Amino acid sequence: MVNVSKFENLPNELIIECLEYLNIFDTFHSFNGLNDRLDKLIRTISLHLNFTLANKKRLEHFVNICYYIPK
């Protein structure tokens, strides 16, 4: 029998390490609203923003991200 692990069962530190390989746009688009734990995690990772490749749709998405970041 094969033992299958799920992404959400990983420890917080390992999930954060994985998320740091994604850009912030994709991270929020993919993980925001899935569950409370992931919502909290994606709001604690460091933001590294690069607007050189951002198109209008990505910039609009960035505005949505800013709305969710705690002040």
Protein Blocks (a to p, Z undefined) as FASTA:
>chain_A
ZZdddfklpcfklmmmmmmmpcfklmmmmmgokamklmmmmmmpccdddfklpcfklmmm
mmmmmmmpcZZ
